[in-house]
Amino acid sequence: MIASLTGLVVSRSVSLVELETSGGTGYEVHIPLSVFEQLPADGATLTLYTHLAVREDAWELYGFGSRFERAVFRRLLSAKGVGPALALGILSAIGADRVVEALRDRDVNTFVRAPRVGRKKAEQIVLDLADKIDDLAAPVSAPARGRAPAGTGGGSSDAVRALVALGYPEAEAREAVRKTGVPGDVAATVRAALAVLNG
């Protein structure tokens, strides 16, 4: 199991970052929006806490800014019908702290706001996990190592692609981005668009 990964940021998108380790090996790591928002500049060192998902046709790494966030991701995976892509979408749309809070409150409506989560799926997640979160306590502060705010310019097209990657239909994503009026920063635009979509 690859528990963590430290390397230089080679490239990034809203849902994927490529890290090159000191040994020269490059890793593609799927990331939630919370990690993308805090990515340092290309060439800077970054440490992510990782989860390796093994399928018949692929091995995929998922990276998180804290052990807590990774633990919430893994707990989501234990719910019936929740795979890595869906769990990552839930974390990007809701956030790890809010996931735990919603489970504690048995708040189905919060999960319905995530992409590709209908009411039936949300109810299943709450049913499966509401009584299994006592060990998930968010740290008082969980700074990610090697982080610095990323000066990520971009634009509406990158934000639309990010929302589509999270599972929203392209037409809905474009309309939400159009309504935000947040220029330049991709992460800020995506956050504002998520608020529109979840409003």
N, CA, C and O of each residue as an XYZ file, in Angstrom:
796
protein
N       0.844     -1.196      0.000
C       0.000      0.000      0.000
C       0.882      1.250      0.000
O       1.838      1.342      0.770
N       0.559      2.194     -0.854
C       1.275      3.467     -0.897
C       0.525      4.432      0.023
O      -0.551      4.915     -0.330
N       1.082      4.710      1.186
C       0.381      5.511      2.197
C       0.520      7.003      1.965
O      -0.386      7.770      2.290
N       1.641      7.418      1.407
C       1.848      8.836      1.125
C       2.836      8.954     -0.025
O       3.553      8.011     -0.360
N       2.851     10.129     -0.612
C       3.704     10.354     -1.773
C       4.222     11.783     -1.722
O       3.450     12.728     -1.560
N       5.527     11.933     -1.860
C       6.148     13.253     -1.899
C       6.911     13.405     -3.209
O       7.708     12.542     -3.577
N       6.664     14.488     -3.895
C       7.353     14.704     -5.154
C       7.172     16.130     -5.641
O       6.502     16.944     -5.005
N       7.778     16.413     -6.775
C       7.658     17.724     -7.393
C       6.419     17.762     -8.269
O       6.125     16.807     -8.989
N       5.704     18.860     -8.203
C       4.523     19.026     -9.045
C       4.990     19.257    -10.487
O       5.696     20.222    -10.778
N       4.583     18.352    -11.379
C       4.969     18.441    -12.784
C       3.861     19.087    -13.606
O       4.114     19.953    -14.443
N       2.640     18.654    -13.356
C       1.493     19.233    -14.057
C       0.259     19.018    -13.203
O       0.265     18.225    -12.261
N      -0.799     19.739    -13.548
C      -2.031     19.601    -12.769
C      -3.232     19.932    -13.620
O      -3.151     20.679    -14.595
N      -4.362     19.346    -13.217
C      -5.671     19.777    -13.692
C      -6.529     19.871    -12.443
O      -6.027     19.670    -11.338
N      -7.796     20.170    -12.593
C      -8.637     20.332    -11.408
C      -8.792     19.028    -10.635
O      -8.991     19.054     -9.421
N      -8.704     17.889    -11.317
C      -8.935     16.615    -10.640
C      -7.732     15.678    -10.673
O      -7.834     14.531    -10.236
N      -6.585     16.151    -11.187
C      -5.427     15.270    -11.338
C      -4.144     16.081    -11.210
O      -4.027     17.180    -11.752
N      -3.177     15.512    -10.477
C      -1.859     16.150    -10.384
C      -0.806     15.086    -10.677
O      -0.956     13.931    -10.281
N       0.259     15.480    -11.372
C       1.369     14.580    -11.634
C       2.537     14.979    -10.753
O       2.977     16.128    -10.762
N       3.037     14.005     -9.983
C       4.175     14.224     -9.101
C       5.349     13.378     -9.561
O       5.181     12.221     -9.947
N       6.545     13.967     -9.515
C       7.766     13.218     -9.822
C       8.574     13.083     -8.547
O       8.952     14.085     -7.939
N       8.843     11.843     -8.136
C       9.584     11.588     -6.902
C      11.077     11.809     -7.118
O      11.534     12.002     -8.244
N      11.824     11.778     -6.021
C      13.267     12.002     -6.094
C      13.961     10.926     -6.922
O      15.047     11.159     -7.454
N      13.346      9.754     -7.035
C      13.909      8.679     -7.839
C      13.612      8.820     -9.324
O      14.072      8.018    -10.136
N      12.834      9.852     -9.675
C      12.541     10.093    -11.077
C      11.273      9.436    -11.583
O      10.973      9.512    -12.774
N      10.517      8.788    -10.693
C       9.259      8.149    -11.097
C       8.121      9.162    -11.031
O       7.995      9.901    -10.055
N       7.304      9.192    -12.061
C       6.154     10.091    -12.089
C       4.874      9.363    -11.730
O       4.645      8.243    -12.188
N       4.053      9.980    -10.928
C       2.776      9.403    -10.511
C       1.645     10.359    -10.839
O       1.731     11.550    -10.541
N       0.588      9.848    -11.450
C      -0.644     10.619    -11.619
C      -1.540     10.323    -10.428
O      -1.794      9.163    -10.105
N      -2.015     11.374     -9.779
C      -2.812     11.212     -8.567
C      -4.131     11.974     -8.725
O      -4.132     13.173     -9.003
N      -5.239     11.277     -8.547
C      -6.545     11.921     -8.563
C      -6.726     12.690     -7.261
O      -6.405     12.182     -6.187
N      -7.237     13.909     -7.355
C      -7.352     14.759     -6.168
C      -8.735     15.406     -6.093
O      -9.367     15.633     -7.124
N      -9.209     15.703     -4.883
C     -10.446     16.473     -4.728
C     -10.166     17.956     -4.928
O      -9.011     18.380     -4.977
N     -11.212     18.724     -5.042
C     -11.081     20.162     -5.260
C     -10.313     20.843     -4.132
O      -9.597     21.815     -4.369
N     -10.457     20.340     -2.908
C      -9.762     20.941     -1.766
C      -8.248     20.896     -1.937
O      -7.552     21.816     -1.507
N      -7.734     19.846     -2.555
C      -6.299     19.746     -2.806
C      -5.898     20.664     -3.960
O      -4.882     21.355     -3.887
N      -6.691     20.668     -5.011
C      -6.373     21.527     -6.159
C      -6.255     22.991     -5.740
O      -5.373     23.710     -6.208
N      -7.143     23.419     -4.861
C      -7.149     24.813     -4.419
C      -5.850     25.212     -3.724
O      -5.498     26.391     -3.696
N      -5.137     24.236     -3.166
C      -3.937     24.534     -2.386
C      -2.650     24.051     -3.057
O      -1.595     24.039     -2.422
N      -2.721     23.655     -4.324
C      -1.521     23.162     -4.991
C      -0.468     24.263     -5.089
O      -0.790     25.407     -5.411
N       0.787     23.917     -4.813
C       1.861     24.894     -5.002
C       2.193     25.017     -6.487
O       1.619     24.315     -7.320
N       3.108     25.900     -6.804
C       3.507     26.108     -8.203
C       4.192     24.865     -8.756
O       4.741     24.060     -8.003
N       4.155     24.719    -10.061
C       4.877     23.625    -10.701
C       6.348     23.686    -10.300
O       6.950     24.759    -10.268
N       6.917     22.522     -9.997
C       8.308     22.450     -9.565
C       8.478     22.455     -8.063
O       9.555     22.138     -7.560
N       7.414     22.816     -7.328
C       7.472     22.807     -5.864
C       7.193     21.394     -5.342
O       6.619     20.561     -6.043
N       7.608     21.147     -4.110
C       7.423     19.834     -3.497
C       6.055     19.749     -2.825
O       5.598     20.696     -2.185
N       5.421     18.605     -2.984
C       4.090     18.384     -2.422
C       4.027     16.995     -1.807
O       4.540     16.035     -2.382
N       3.407     16.885     -0.653
C       3.136     15.588     -0.030
C       1.634     15.359      0.027
O       0.881     16.219      0.484
N       1.208     14.199     -0.438
C      -0.196     13.811     -0.382
C      -0.326     12.491      0.368
O       0.545     11.626      0.272
N      -1.405     12.344      1.107
C      -1.738     11.081      1.755
C      -2.602     10.309      0.764
O      -3.631     10.813      0.314
N      -2.195      9.104      0.427
C      -2.765      8.444     -0.743
C      -3.556      7.173     -0.419
O      -3.387      6.535      0.620
N      -4.413      6.857     -1.359
C      -5.169      5.598     -1.347
C      -5.005      4.975     -2.724
O      -5.227      5.638     -3.738
N      -4.617      3.706     -2.766
C      -4.439      2.999     -4.031
C      -5.663      2.144     -4.310
O      -5.984      1.231     -3.549
N      -6.343      2.447     -5.407
C      -7.516      1.669     -5.821
C      -7.085      0.723     -6.936
O      -6.607      1.159     -7.983
N      -7.257     -0.566     -6.702
C      -6.829     -1.582     -7.658
C      -8.047     -2.175     -8.351
O      -8.953     -2.710     -7.713
N      -8.041     -2.062     -9.688
C      -9.074     -2.694    -10.495
C      -8.409     -3.662    -11.458
O      -7.183     -3.692    -11.567
N      -9.209     -4.450    -12.153
C      -8.648     -5.400    -13.103
C      -7.870     -4.694    -14.206
O      -6.842     -5.190    -14.667
N      -8.366     -3.538    -14.622
C      -7.762     -2.858    -15.764
C      -6.888     -1.664    -15.401
O      -6.301     -1.044    -16.288
N      -6.789     -1.330    -14.113
C      -5.987     -0.151    -13.754
C      -5.716     -0.100    -12.259
O      -6.506     -0.581    -11.446
N      -4.578      0.494    -11.918
C      -4.258      0.870    -10.548
C      -4.286      2.384    -10.513
O      -3.599      3.032    -11.303
N      -5.073      2.964     -9.605
C      -5.214      4.415     -9.568
C      -4.944      4.940     -8.171
O      -5.418      4.386     -7.179
N      -4.163      6.035     -8.109
C      -3.853      6.682     -6.839
C      -4.778      7.870     -6.612
O      -5.054      8.644     -7.529
N      -5.247      7.999     -5.386
C      -6.054      9.144     -4.968
C      -5.312      9.829     -3.836
O      -4.869      9.176     -2.892
N      -5.173     11.153     -3.930
C      -4.368     11.870     -2.956
C      -5.139     12.934     -2.206
O      -6.035     13.577     -2.753
N      -4.773     13.116     -0.924
C      -5.507     14.015     -0.040
C      -4.542     14.851      0.792
O      -3.392     14.473      1.015
N      -5.041     15.992      1.241
C      -4.210     16.914      1.986
C      -4.019     16.557      3.437
O      -3.151     17.131      4.094
N      -4.803     15.620      3.969
C      -4.679     15.214      5.368
C      -5.102     13.762      5.514
O      -5.816     13.217      4.673
N      -4.649     13.148      6.594
C      -5.082     11.769      6.872
C      -6.583     11.719      7.140
O      -7.254     10.740      6.814
N      -7.091     12.784      7.734
C      -8.533     12.837      7.996
C      -9.329     12.788      6.694
O     -10.289     12.026      6.580
N      -8.938     13.586      5.728
C      -9.652     13.602      4.452
C      -9.577     12.231      3.780
O     -10.559     11.755      3.211
N      -8.414     11.608      3.850
C      -8.278     10.258      3.282
C      -9.171      9.263      4.024
O      -9.774      8.390      3.401
N      -9.258      9.389      5.341
C     -10.097      8.476      6.124
C     -11.568      8.626      5.748
O     -12.289      7.631      5.671
N     -12.022      9.859      5.512
C     -13.405     10.082      5.104
C     -13.646      9.466      3.721
O     -14.680      8.840      3.490
N     -12.694      9.645      2.812
C     -12.786      9.026      1.485
C     -12.932      7.511      1.612
O     -13.795      6.910      0.973
N     -12.100      6.909      2.424
C     -12.156      5.452      2.584
C     -13.465      5.005      3.225
O     -13.998      3.946      2.890
N     -13.976      5.811      4.140
C     -15.250      5.447      4.757
C     -16.379      5.504      3.728
O     -17.265      4.649      3.722
N     -16.341      6.516      2.855
C     -17.341      6.592      1.783
C     -17.276      5.361      0.892
O     -18.308      4.872      0.434
N     -16.077      4.859      0.643
C     -15.925      3.673     -0.202
C     -16.588      2.444      0.390
O     -16.925      1.503     -0.329
N     -16.774      2.453      1.696
C     -17.381      1.288      2.340
C     -18.899      1.280      2.232
O     -19.544      0.307      2.623
N     -19.479      2.364      1.701
C     -20.928      2.406      1.481
C     -21.269      1.646      0.201
O     -20.496      1.659     -0.756
N     -22.384      1.009      0.187
C     -22.818      0.210     -0.964
C     -22.936      1.091     -2.209
O     -23.599      2.128     -2.197
N     -22.277      0.651     -3.279
C     -22.405      1.343     -4.558
C     -21.562      2.597     -4.714
O     -21.726      3.336     -5.685
N     -20.656      2.850     -3.765
C     -19.800      4.041     -3.854
C     -18.389      3.617     -4.243
O     -17.703      2.933     -3.483
N     -17.964      4.032     -5.433
C     -16.609      3.765     -5.895
C     -15.738      4.986     -5.717
O     -16.211      6.025     -5.256
N     -14.460      4.876     -6.077
C     -13.531      5.987     -5.878
C     -13.945      7.281     -6.567
O     -13.834      8.354     -5.974
N     -14.421      7.201     -7.810
C     -14.791      8.417     -8.539
C     -15.958      9.136     -7.856
O     -15.956     10.361     -7.734
N     -16.941      8.372     -7.419
C     -18.093      8.976     -6.748
C     -17.687      9.564     -5.398
O     -18.110     10.664     -5.041
N     -16.866      8.826     -4.653
C     -16.403      9.324     -3.354
C     -15.613     10.621     -3.516
O     -15.755     11.542     -2.713
N     -14.782     10.690     -4.556
C     -14.007     11.900     -4.809
C     -14.925     13.064     -5.171
O     -14.703     14.196     -4.741
N     -15.960     12.778     -5.966
C     -16.933     13.811     -6.318
C     -17.673     14.343     -5.105
O     -17.934     15.542     -5.008
N     -18.009     13.462     -4.185
C     -18.692     13.875     -2.955
C     -17.783     14.778     -2.121
O     -18.224     15.809     -1.613
N     -16.522     14.391     -1.981
C     -15.582     15.215     -1.214
C     -15.370     16.576     -1.865
O     -15.268     17.588     -1.171
N     -15.304     16.605     -3.189
C     -15.097     17.875     -3.884
C     -16.294     18.796     -3.726
O     -16.141     20.007     -3.563
N     -17.479     18.220     -3.774
C     -18.695     19.034     -3.719
C     -19.066     19.438     -2.298
O     -19.605     20.524     -2.084
N     -18.782     18.574     -1.328
C     -19.263     18.798      0.033
C     -18.127     19.137      1.001
O     -18.271     20.028      1.838
N     -17.011     18.436      0.889
C     -15.903     18.612      1.827
C     -15.949     17.556      2.923
O     -17.027     17.116      3.323
N     -14.784     17.149      3.408
C     -14.692     16.054      4.370
C     -15.406     16.366      5.682
O     -16.125     15.518      6.209
N     -15.216     17.569      6.212
C     -15.870     17.938      7.474
C     -17.390     17.842      7.358
O     -18.069     17.325      8.246
N     -17.907     18.356      6.234
C     -19.364     18.375      6.040
C     -19.917     16.975      5.830
O     -21.046     16.687      6.229
N     -19.124     16.091      5.200
C     -19.557     14.701      5.032
C     -19.793     14.061      6.394
O     -20.820     13.420      6.618
N     -18.835     14.238      7.304
C     -18.957     13.647      8.640
C     -20.138     14.259      9.390
O     -20.897     13.555     10.056
N     -20.281     15.566      9.276
C     -21.390     16.247      9.949
C     -22.742     15.758      9.413
O     -23.678     15.529     10.178
N     -22.824     15.604      8.088
C     -24.082     15.145      7.482
C     -24.404     13.721      7.895
O     -25.568     13.388      8.119
N     -23.390     12.880      7.997
C     -23.621     11.504      8.448
C     -24.074     11.492      9.899
O     -24.978     10.743     10.268
N     -23.448     12.317     10.714
C     -23.813     12.377     12.130
C     -25.259     12.834     12.302
O     -25.973     12.358     13.185
N     -25.685     13.776     11.432
C     -27.046     14.309     11.508
C     -28.047     13.510     10.667
O     -29.238     13.823     10.635
N     -27.542     12.471      9.985
C     -28.371     11.685      9.060
C     -29.064     12.606      8.047
O     -30.256     12.482      7.766
N     -28.277     13.519      7.522
C     -28.757     14.564      6.618
C     -28.638     14.096      5.161
O     -27.606     14.294      4.521
N     -29.675     13.491      4.662
C     -29.690     12.958      3.299
C     -29.566     14.088      2.277
O     -28.903     13.922      1.253
N     -30.190     15.223      2.540
C     -30.223     16.322      1.568
C     -28.835     16.840      1.204
O     -28.604     17.248      0.066
N     -27.920     16.825      2.158
C     -26.558     17.280      1.865
C     -25.911     16.400      0.806
O     -25.243     16.908     -0.095
N     -26.099     15.099      0.903
C     -25.491     14.193     -0.079
C     -26.144     14.301     -1.444
O     -25.493     14.074     -2.464
N     -27.410     14.641     -1.476
C     -28.100     14.795     -2.757
C     -27.480     15.926     -3.575
O     -27.591     15.934     -4.801
N     -26.833     16.875     -2.913
C     -26.214     17.995     -3.622
C     -24.979     17.578     -4.413
O     -24.561     18.291     -5.325
N     -24.398     16.443     -4.078
C     -23.192     15.990     -4.785
C     -23.573     15.435     -6.159
O     -24.678     14.921     -6.335
N     -22.656     15.538     -7.139
C     -22.947     15.024     -8.472
C     -23.154     13.519     -8.455
O     -22.467     12.795     -7.734
N     -24.100     13.058     -9.248
C     -24.398     11.634     -9.423
C     -24.891     10.950     -8.148
O     -24.820      9.727     -8.024
N     -25.390     11.747     -7.206
C     -25.966     11.178     -5.990
C     -27.435     11.574     -5.929
O     -27.768     12.707     -5.581
N     -28.305     10.637     -6.267
C     -29.734     10.873     -6.141
C     -30.182     10.587     -4.720
O     -29.379     10.213     -3.865
N     -31.457     10.766     -4.480
C     -31.954     10.575     -3.108
C     -31.766      9.131     -2.641
O     -31.402      8.895     -1.489
N     -32.010      8.177     -3.520
C     -31.872      6.773     -3.113
C     -30.434      6.458     -2.726
O     -30.189      5.791     -1.721
N     -29.481      6.938     -3.524
C     -28.073      6.708     -3.216
C     -27.688      7.428     -1.918
O     -26.959      6.876     -1.093
N     -28.174      8.650     -1.740
C     -27.876      9.408     -0.527
C     -28.408      8.684      0.708
O     -27.727      8.603      1.730
N     -29.612      8.166      0.606
C     -30.195      7.428      1.725
C     -29.371      6.179      2.044
O     -29.202      5.816      3.208
N     -28.857      5.522      0.987
C     -28.037      4.328      1.192
C     -26.730      4.668      1.902
O     -26.283      3.937      2.786
N     -26.124      5.786      1.505
C     -24.876      6.220      2.137
C     -25.096      6.504      3.618
O     -24.306      6.077      4.460
N     -26.163      7.219      3.932
C     -26.462      7.542      5.329
C     -26.774      6.268      6.113
O     -26.312      6.101      7.242
N     -27.550      5.377      5.517
C     -27.893      4.119      6.181
C     -26.647      3.297      6.490
O     -26.517      2.735      7.577
N     -25.729      3.231      5.520
C     -24.536      2.400      5.676
C     -23.509      2.997      6.635
O     -22.783      2.259      7.302
N     -23.443      4.333      6.711
C     -22.309      4.957      7.393
C     -22.640      5.761      8.651
O     -21.739      6.068      9.431
N     -23.889      6.102      8.860
C     -24.229      7.004      9.971
C     -23.757      6.481     11.322
O     -23.401      7.267     12.200
N     -23.751      5.168     11.497
C     -23.344      4.591     12.779
C     -21.880      4.171     12.790
O     -21.434      3.484     13.709
N     -21.130      4.583     11.764
C     -19.736      4.123     11.641
C     -18.770      5.297     11.501
O     -17.790      5.210     10.760
N     -19.039      6.381     12.202
C     -18.193      7.572     12.041
C     -17.602      8.065     13.355
O     -16.971      9.122     13.390
N     -17.797      7.316     14.431
C     -17.320      7.789     15.730
C     -15.813      8.011     15.757
O     -15.322      8.844     16.519
N     -15.082      7.276     14.937
C     -13.627      7.408     14.928
C     -13.140      8.494     13.966
O     -11.939      8.738     13.860
N     -14.072      9.142     13.269
C     -13.694     10.184     12.315
C     -13.852     11.554     12.962
O     -14.932     12.145     12.937
N     -12.785     12.041     13.528
C     -12.800     13.358     14.154
C     -11.809     14.239     13.423
O     -10.630     13.904     13.310
N     -12.289     15.363     12.928
C     -11.415     16.278     12.189
C     -10.392     16.876     13.129
O     -10.745     17.280     14.237
N      -9.130     16.946     12.723
C      -8.127     17.604     13.553
C      -8.416     19.085     13.677
O      -9.075     19.670     12.817
N      -7.924     19.693     14.745
C      -8.130     21.125     14.945
C      -7.576     21.902     13.769
O      -8.210     22.835     13.276
N      -6.403     21.520     13.322
C      -5.850     22.088     12.095
C      -5.069     20.993     11.413
O      -4.354     20.227     12.058
N      -5.211     20.923     10.098
C      -4.540     19.867      9.352
C      -3.858     20.459      8.134
O      -4.287     20.232      7.003
N      -2.786     21.223      8.367
C      -2.111     21.827      7.226
C      -1.421     20.770      6.379
O      -0.774     19.870      6.914
N      -1.551     20.871      5.089
C      -0.883     19.931      4.202
C       0.549     20.375      3.999
O       0.823     21.563      3.834
N       1.454     19.423      4.012
C       2.871     19.751      3.890
C       3.206     20.127      2.461
O       2.699     19.541      1.504
N       4.079     21.128      2.341
C       4.535     21.518      1.022
C       3.522     22.334      0.264
O       3.575     22.391     -0.964
N       2.606     22.966      0.957
C       1.542     23.684      0.285
C       1.795     25.170      0.254
O       2.424     25.738      1.147
N       1.299     25.775     -0.777
C       1.253     27.227     -0.891
C       0.110     27.530     -1.817
O      -0.145     26.754     -2.737
N      -0.592     28.627     -1.616
C      -1.698     28.925     -2.505
C      -1.234     28.954     -3.945
O      -0.208     29.550     -4.273
N      -2.002     28.302     -4.800
C      -1.635     28.233     -6.207
C      -2.195     29.427     -6.951
O      -3.366     29.775     -6.797
N      -1.367     30.042     -7.743
C      -1.859     31.133     -8.561
C      -2.463     30.568     -9.822
O      -1.925     30.760    -10.913
N      -3.569     29.877     -9.688
C      -4.140     29.164    -10.814
C      -5.109     30.039    -11.563
O      -6.264     30.199    -11.168
N      -4.637     30.591    -12.624
C      -5.543     31.261    -13.532
C      -6.296     30.190    -14.274
O      -6.176     29.011    -13.943
N      -7.066     30.568    -15.267
C      -7.750     29.531    -15.995
C      -8.866     30.125    -16.775
O      -8.640     30.686    -17.847
N     -10.062     30.025    -16.277
C     -11.186     30.570    -16.977
C     -12.362     29.648    -16.924
O     -12.334     28.588    -16.300
N     -13.406     30.083    -17.601
C     -14.665     29.352    -17.512
C     -14.581     27.969    -18.138
O     -15.227     27.043    -17.648
N     -13.807     27.798    -19.204
C     -13.744     26.488    -19.856
C     -13.121     25.445    -18.936
O     -13.576     24.302    -18.901
N     -12.073     25.831    -18.181
C     -11.466     24.907    -17.227
C     -12.444     24.572    -16.104
O     -12.497     23.431    -15.646
N     -13.206     25.548    -15.667
C     -14.180     25.317    -14.604
C     -15.276     24.372    -15.084
O     -15.714     23.499    -14.336
N     -15.717     24.540    -16.315
C     -16.738     23.643    -16.878
C     -16.198     22.227    -16.933
O     -16.895     21.286    -16.553
N     -14.960     22.059    -17.404
C     -14.360     20.719    -17.467
C     -14.265     20.101    -16.079
O     -14.475     18.900    -15.910
N     -13.948     20.922    -15.091
C     -13.853     20.416    -13.725
C     -15.205     19.914    -13.226
O     -15.289     18.856    -12.602
N     -16.238     20.661    -13.497
C     -17.582     20.258    -13.055
C     -18.046     19.005    -13.778
O     -18.693     18.145    -13.180
N     -17.722     18.899    -15.053
C     -18.066     17.687    -15.811
C     -17.312     16.489    -15.238
O     -17.864     15.394    -15.133
N     -16.027     16.705    -14.863
C     -15.243     15.630    -14.253
C     -15.839     15.193    -12.925
O     -15.711     14.033    -12.533
N     -16.491     16.123    -12.232
C     -17.144     15.783    -10.969
C     -18.462     15.046    -11.176
O     -19.015     14.476    -10.235
N     -18.962     15.058    -12.406
C     -20.171     14.300    -12.694
C     -21.381     15.100    -13.107
O     -22.452     14.528    -13.309
N     -21.242     16.422    -13.242
C     -22.372     17.241    -13.664
C     -22.492     17.235    -15.187
O     -21.473     17.208    -15.877
N     -23.710     17.261    -15.726
C     -23.895     17.369    -17.175
C     -23.274     18.661    -17.695
O     -23.302     19.685    -17.012
N     -22.714     18.613    -18.904
C     -21.993     19.771    -19.424
C     -22.882     21.007    -19.536
O     -22.447     22.114    -19.217
N     -24.124     20.825    -19.986
C     -25.011     21.976    -20.140
C     -25.264     22.659    -18.796
O     -25.249     23.886    -18.706
N     -25.497     21.855    -17.748
C     -25.724     22.419    -16.414
C     -24.460     23.102    -15.900
O     -24.524     24.160    -15.274
N     -23.300     22.479    -16.175
C     -22.037     23.053    -15.727
C     -21.791     24.409    -16.382
O     -21.386     25.358    -15.710
N     -22.035     24.505    -17.691
C     -21.824     25.773    -18.400
C     -22.745     26.868    -17.873
O     -22.329     28.014    -17.701
N     -23.985     26.508    -17.623
C     -24.949     27.490    -17.135
C     -24.566     27.969    -15.734
O     -24.673     29.156    -15.426
N     -24.120     27.038    -14.891
C     -23.725     27.411    -13.529
C     -22.505     28.327    -13.545
O     -22.451     29.304    -12.798
N     -21.531     28.015    -14.392
C     -20.341     28.854    -14.501
C     -20.710     30.239    -15.033
O     -20.178     31.249    -14.574
N     -21.618     30.277    -15.995
C     -22.062     31.558    -16.558
C     -22.677     32.444    -15.481
O     -22.514     33.664    -15.503
N     -23.379     31.827    -14.545
C     -24.071     32.586    -13.506
C     -23.142     33.065    -12.386
O     -23.512     33.952    -11.618
N     -21.954     32.493    -12.288
C     -21.101     32.812    -11.137
C     -20.535     34.220    -11.192
O     -20.526     34.932    -10.188
N     -20.064     34.622    -12.366
C     -19.437     35.933    -12.482
C     -18.120     36.032    -11.745
O     -17.679     37.134    -11.419
N     -17.466     34.878    -11.467
C     -16.168     34.870    -10.794
C     -15.093     34.738    -11.859
O     -14.973     33.676    -12.469
N     -14.303     35.783    -12.105
C     -13.309     35.726    -13.176
C     -12.011     35.061    -12.755
O     -11.645     35.075    -11.580
N     -11.319     34.478    -13.725
C      -9.921     34.100    -13.548
C      -9.655     32.797    -12.837
O      -9.310     31.809    -13.487
N      -9.801     32.757    -11.530
C      -9.369     31.626    -10.732
C     -10.316     30.438    -10.901
O     -11.513     30.541    -10.635
N      -9.759     29.301    -11.351
C     -10.577     28.132    -11.641
C     -11.257     27.598    -10.388
O     -12.460     27.339    -10.392
N     -10.485     27.434     -9.313
C     -11.046     26.867     -8.089
C     -12.175     27.731     -7.538
O     -13.206     27.211     -7.110
N     -11.983     29.057     -7.548
C     -13.036     29.950     -7.063
C     -14.276     29.852     -7.933
O     -15.400     29.881     -7.431
N     -14.068     29.735     -9.235
C     -15.204     29.611    -10.149
C     -15.950     28.312     -9.899
O     -17.181     28.286     -9.877
N     -15.196     27.230     -9.711
C     -15.833     25.927     -9.459
C     -16.621     25.968     -8.158
O     -17.749     25.480     -8.101
N     -16.032     26.550     -7.107
C     -16.739     26.648     -5.823
C     -18.040     27.447     -5.979
O     -19.089     27.059     -5.466
N     -17.946     28.567     -6.697
C     -19.136     29.384     -6.881
C     -20.176     28.650     -7.721
O     -21.374     28.747     -7.454
N     -19.724     27.923     -8.729
C     -20.653     27.157     -9.568
C     -21.305     26.032     -8.780
O     -22.484     25.742     -8.979
N     -20.550     25.392     -7.882
C     -21.131     24.359     -7.035
C     -22.234     24.933     -6.151
O     -23.253     24.284     -5.912
N     -22.019     26.162     -5.667
C     -23.044     26.810     -4.860
C     -24.306     27.047     -5.688
O     -25.420     26.895     -5.188
N     -24.124     27.421     -6.966
C     -25.278     27.604     -7.856
C     -25.994     26.274     -8.081
O     -27.219     26.194     -7.990
N     -25.219     25.238     -8.376
C     -25.808     23.929     -8.667
C     -26.492     23.337     -7.445
O     -27.485     22.619     -7.572
N     -25.966     23.635     -6.266
C     -26.505     23.050     -5.040
C     -27.505     23.953     -4.339
O     -28.041     23.604     -3.287
N     -27.755     25.126     -4.931
C     -28.630     26.098     -4.292
C     -30.085     25.704     -4.335
O     -30.937     26.435     -3.831
